[in-house]
Amino acid sequence: MTRIHVVVRGRVQGVGFRWFVREAARDAQLAGWVRNRRDGAVELEAEGPTAALEAFRATIARGPDGAVVSSIDDVQVSTEALAQPFTIIR
């Protein structure tokens, strides 16, 4: 199992981005969470097989219609257990 924790920046709030991420993660059978940040970014942590996470990351880089992803920044991964199924926080 591999885990990623990233902050997605760009036009990612108000366009259904968290729901898009949740559905993509659930389709890939990943554990984790996603939430909006006060700075306008979206933050997420996901865990699963390496190949599934790579495909998931490519999917979130595209985002839903109306989103514009300008960057995906890696954050230090936590050691806490992740939610299953993938959950939207806030």
Order of alpha helices (4+ residues) and beta strands (2+ residues): beta-alpha-beta-beta-alpha-beta-beta
